[in-house]
Amino acid sequence: MIATLTSLPRRMWRAIVGRLRPARRSKYPRRIPGLTTLAARLRLGFGAQPLSVVSGSDRGPSIHRYYLDLFMREFAADIHGRCLEFQNDQYTTRFGESRVSHLDILHKEGSGTSKQATIVADLLAPNDLPSASYDAIICTHTLHIVEDPPRFMNELRRLLTPGGVLLLGVPHVAGIQPWWHELWRFTPEGLAWLGARSFGAGNVTLRSYGNTLTAAGAMRGLIAAEFSSRELGLHDDRFAVEVCLRAVKA
Ligand SMILES: C[S@@+](CC[C@H](N)C(=O)[O-])C[C@H]1O[C@@H](n2cnc3c(N)ncnc32)[C@H](O)[C@@H]1O
């Protein structure tokens, strides 16, 4: 019997062991199908307190992250070769897949923790990062916390190779997370202007995502799963939840 078991192919072993192991607990609270969504949708109109103070990210994948995924999916082909991302690899690995040959994770010293950081540097201070090092820079939820956004954009441009691409996203309608010392919000026009200032107007593409319903939802702590794809898919610049910029170094 033992001999029969040990001769099973590895794939079959994995399947058997996987079934015996207890299912991995989700990092999010348990949802009761239908009911959790209904209760959350009702909460859009009642009570001054939100369901979450971190834009729903403690309840499930947030509306901001849903929109960032749309942006990254559209421009996934830009994520290739030598890449740089901030704090962790949440977009480069998922959307760059095998096109990525090298990935650096940058984190500013003293700004919270990053177990994944391979480079610790302040891009607003003199640093020894070589120019023209990266084919792609993925910079999400960072520009709104830096003290000097125009200088930061110039520095991102310096780090790109000619033809290299910056994919950047910032929250527009969102609660403030004070521990990150959030300083700014960028309107779609403001981010396009800032991108054009560093990269040239012909080299930037802007995307803004969201509408009054999903903006209200993000503020109230609702998550992407609590809206239909039709509701999430209506985009009205005036009420953008997430604003994203693709910029190419000419
Ligand atoms: C709020 S975290 C967001 C990171 C992550 N990309 C995300 O989407 O959640 C901001 C990141 O920007 C970095 N950062 C902030 N100011 C910086 C600066 N002046 N130079 C370099 N990195 C900076 C922080 O260290 C941190 O890794």
The ligand as an SDF file (V2000), in Angstrom:
LIG
                    3D

 27 29  0  0  0  0  0  0  0  0999 V2000
    1.6170   55.0530    0.6260 C   0  0  0  0  0  0  0  0  0  0  0  0
    2.9940   54.0740    0.1070 S   0  0  0  0  0  0  0  0  0  0  0  0
    2.2240   53.3720   -1.2970 C   0  0  0  0  0  0  0  0  0  0  0  0
    2.9300   52.3100   -1.8950 C   0  0  0  0  0  0  0  0  0  0  0  0
    2.2930   51.3170   -2.8510 C   0  0  0  0  0  0  0  0  0  0  0  0
    2.8410   51.5210   -4.1640 N   0  0  0  0  0  0  0  0  0  0  0  0
    0.7820   51.3000   -2.9090 C   0  0  0  0  0  0  0  0  0  0  0  0
    0.2080   51.4660   -3.9950 O   0  0  0  0  0  0  0  0  0  0  0  0
    0.1590   51.0780   -1.8620 O   0  0  0  0  0  0  0  0  0  0  0  0
    4.0860   55.3050   -0.5480 C   0  0  0  0  0  0  0  0  0  0  0  0
    5.4930   54.8280   -0.8950 C   0  0  0  0  0  0  0  0  0  0  0  0
    6.2190   55.9420   -1.4120 O   0  0  0  0  0  0  0  0  0  0  0  0
    7.4840   56.0300   -0.7620 C   0  0  0  0  0  0  0  0  0  0  0  0
    7.9150   57.4370   -0.7200 N   0  0  0  0  0  0  0  0  0  0  0  0
    7.2900   58.4680   -0.1300 C   0  0  0  0  0  0  0  0  0  0  0  0
    8.0240   59.5950   -0.2570 N   0  0  0  0  0  0  0  0  0  0  0  0
    9.1330   59.2600   -0.9600 C   0  0  0  0  0  0  0  0  0  0  0  0
   10.2890   59.9590   -1.3900 C   0  0  0  0  0  0  0  0  0  0  0  0
   10.4550   61.2710   -1.1410 N   0  0  0  0  0  0  0  0  0  0  0  0
   11.2410   59.2840   -2.0660 N   0  0  0  0  0  0  0  0  0  0  0  0
   11.0910   57.9680   -2.3160 C   0  0  0  0  0  0  0  0  0  0  0  0
   10.0200   57.2450   -1.9290 N   0  0  0  0  0  0  0  0  0  0  0  0
    9.0560   57.8790   -1.2500 C   0  0  0  0  0  0  0  0  0  0  0  0
    7.2140   55.4430    0.6240 C   0  0  0  0  0  0  0  0  0  0  0  0
    8.4080   55.0340    1.2490 O   0  0  0  0  0  0  0  0  0  0  0  0
    6.2910   54.2980    0.2730 C   0  0  0  0  0  0  0  0  0  0  0  0
    7.0330   53.1860   -0.1400 O   0  0  0  0  0  0  0  0  0  0  0  0
  1  2  1  0
  2  3  1  0
  2 10  1  0
  3  4  1  0
  4  5  1  0
  5  6  1  0
  5  7  1  0
  7  8  2  0
  7  9  1  0
 10 11  1  0
 11 12  1  0
 11 26  1  0
 12 13  1  0
 13 14  1  0
 13 24  1  0
 14 15  1  0
 14 23  1  0
 15 16  2  0
 16 17  1  0
 17 18  1  0
 17 23  2  0
 18 19  1  0
 18 20  2  0
 20 21  1  0
 21 22  2  0
 22 23  1  0
 24 25  1  0
 24 26  1  0
 26 27  1  0
M  CHG  2   2   1   9  -1
M  END
$$$$
